[in-house]
Amino acid sequence: MENETVAYVLALLASGRSSGFTASLLDAAIQGARSVEGVEVARVRLHSHRFGPCTSCFNCIRDEDHECTLHDPMGGDGTLMAEVKRANGIVIADPVHKWGTSAQCHLFIERLYPFVWSGRLEGMPFASISCASNQGMQRLANRNLCKWAFTLGLRYVGGLPVHTAYIEQARAEAEALGQRLGQAALVDAQDRRPYPEPERYVDYLNAPWSPLEPYLDNLTGGTMAYDGSLIAQGLQTFRQREAIELLQQAREPFTQALALYQRGEYQNACRELVRASALWTHATWKEFLEEDVVGTRAPSAYRPIEDELTS
Ligand SMILES: Cc1cc2nc3c(=O)[nH]c(=O)nc-3n(C[C@H](O)[C@H](O)[C@H](O)COP(=O)(O)O)c2cc1C
C-alpha cells in the first residue's frame, strides 16, 4: 500500500551556497523529517526567490484576510507565501553572518508580518539551524531565530547552533531535529492547536530565547523597577484618554510581574507579564498607531515607497 502524505514540511535554506555547510545540515534535517511516515518535505532555497523588505504599508493589518499586497513571491498571491500557508512545519537553516542571522533569513521572517495579524501560523511547529564556520556566534544567531519564532506564535521544536568544528556530530543532531519536526508536523496536520500567550511565554522559558527577562528589561530601561519604566513614563506623556486608562490598568500586573521575577517565580511572572503586555501594547497602539494606520488606506509617509514597488 502506498504511503499517504498527511503533513507538509517546508525546509528553507537561507545560505547563498546551495551545497555548502548549512545546506548539508538542512539535508540531514530533511532526511530526518522524511523518515516519518506520511511526511512530505519541500526543500526551498530562499535565494532563488526575489523579494524585498516589508514597506510598512500596513495593508496587511487593514485587509480583511490580512494578505500582503506586494507583488513578489512573499506577497499574498506569491509562490513562496503559498508554500508557507501550506506548511505544517518549517525548518530554516541559516548561515551565521556578522555574529547573527543572514540578511536573507531576516528578510523572509520580516515578510511573515501578515501572520501576526491573521494568526494563521499560531501553533505551527518550527525548528532552526544556525551554521558558523569562522569566528562563531552560532548560539547568538540561533537565539535570534528562536525569538522570531516566539513573535510569530510558532511552537519551537528545537534549535541547533552549529560550528563546522563539529559538523559530523551536528549532522546527526540535525537529522534527529528533522525527525522531531516531522512528528510535530503530523500532529499539526491533524489539528493545529491554538497556542495562547500564557502557554507560549511559559514554554519558551525552556527555549534558547525567553521573552521574560528581555521584555522586563526593556520596559524598565534595565532597572527592573517600576519607577522610570515605559509605563510610568507613558502615564506622564500619553495624551489619548483611552491609552492612559490602559496604562493605569497595566501598572498592577506589571509590578506583579517584576516582583515575581525578582523572587524567581518565573512561570507566574510570565502570566502577569502577558496581562501587562496586552494592556501596554494596546495603549501604544491607541496612542501612536490607530489613527494613522487603521484609519487611512496607508500612512502617507509610506506611499511613495509603495507606489514605486507596485508601478
Ligand atoms: C557576510 C558574511 C558574514 C559572516 N559572518 C560570520 C560570523 O560572524 N561568524 C562565523 O563564524 N562565520 C561567518 N561567516 C561564515 C559563514 O558562517 C559560513 O559561510 C558558514 O559556513 C555558513 O555555511 P555555508 O556558507 O557553507 O552555507 C560569514 C560569511 C559571510 C558571507
The ligand as an SDF file (V2000), in Angstrom:
LIG
                    3D

 31 33  0  0  0  0  0  0  0  0999 V2000
   28.7100   38.1860    5.1490 C   0  0  0  0  0  0  0  0  0  0  0  0
   29.2500   37.0300    5.9240 C   0  0  0  0  0  0  0  0  0  0  0  0
   29.4210   37.1340    7.2950 C   0  0  0  0  0  0  0  0  0  0  0  0
   29.8790   36.0720    8.0450 C   0  0  0  0  0  0  0  0  0  0  0  0
   29.9920   36.1940    9.3900 N   0  0  0  0  0  0  0  0  0  0  0  0
   30.3760   35.1310   10.1100 C   0  0  0  0  0  0  0  0  0  0  0  0
   30.4140   35.2010   11.5310 C   0  0  0  0  0  0  0  0  0  0  0  0
   30.0620   36.2020   12.1530 O   0  0  0  0  0  0  0  0  0  0  0  0
   30.8380   34.1050   12.2270 N   0  0  0  0  0  0  0  0  0  0  0  0
   31.2350   32.9650   11.5750 C   0  0  0  0  0  0  0  0  0  0  0  0
   31.6300   32.0080   12.2260 O   0  0  0  0  0  0  0  0  0  0  0  0
   31.1800   32.8600   10.2420 N   0  0  0  0  0  0  0  0  0  0  0  0
   30.7810   33.9050    9.4920 C   0  0  0  0  0  0  0  0  0  0  0  0
   30.6980   33.8040    8.1360 N   0  0  0  0  0  0  0  0  0  0  0  0
   30.9820   32.4940    7.5350 C   0  0  0  0  0  0  0  0  0  0  0  0
   29.6850   31.6980    7.4010 C   0  0  0  0  0  0  0  0  0  0  0  0
   29.1820   31.3940    8.6600 O   0  0  0  0  0  0  0  0  0  0  0  0
   29.9490   30.4620    6.5890 C   0  0  0  0  0  0  0  0  0  0  0  0
   29.6890   30.7720    5.2870 O   0  0  0  0  0  0  0  0  0  0  0  0
   29.1950   29.2700    7.1230 C   0  0  0  0  0  0  0  0  0  0  0  0
   29.9790   28.1580    6.9260 O   0  0  0  0  0  0  0  0  0  0  0  0
   27.8580   29.0740    6.5210 C   0  0  0  0  0  0  0  0  0  0  0  0
   27.8360   27.9480    5.7120 O   0  0  0  0  0  0  0  0  0  0  0  0
   27.7370   27.9880    4.1330 P   0  0  0  0  0  0  0  0  0  0  0  0
   28.3060   29.2750    3.6390 O   0  0  0  0  0  0  0  0  0  0  0  0
   28.5560   26.8020    3.6970 O   0  0  0  0  0  0  0  0  0  0  0  0
   26.2820   27.8310    3.8750 O   0  0  0  0  0  0  0  0  0  0  0  0
   30.2360   34.8550    7.3800 C   0  0  0  0  0  0  0  0  0  0  0  0
   30.0680   34.7480    5.9980 C   0  0  0  0  0  0  0  0  0  0  0  0
   29.5730   35.8050    5.2740 C   0  0  0  0  0  0  0  0  0  0  0  0
   29.4020   35.6480    3.7890 C   0  0  0  0  0  0  0  0  0  0  0  0
  1  2  1  0
  2  3  1  0
  2 30  2  0
  3  4  2  0
  4  5  1  0
  4 28  1  0
  5  6  2  0
  6  7  1  0
  6 13  1  0
  7  8  2  0
  7  9  1  0
  9 10  1  0
 10 11  2  0
 10 12  1  0
 12 13  2  0
 13 14  1  0
 14 15  1  0
 14 28  1  0
 15 16  1  0
 16 17  1  0
 16 18  1  0
 18 19  1  0
 18 20  1  0
 20 21  1  0
 20 22  1  0
 22 23  1  0
 23 24  1  0
 24 25  2  0
 24 26  1  0
 24 27  1  0
 28 29  2  0
 29 30  1  0
 30 31  1  0
M  END
$$$$
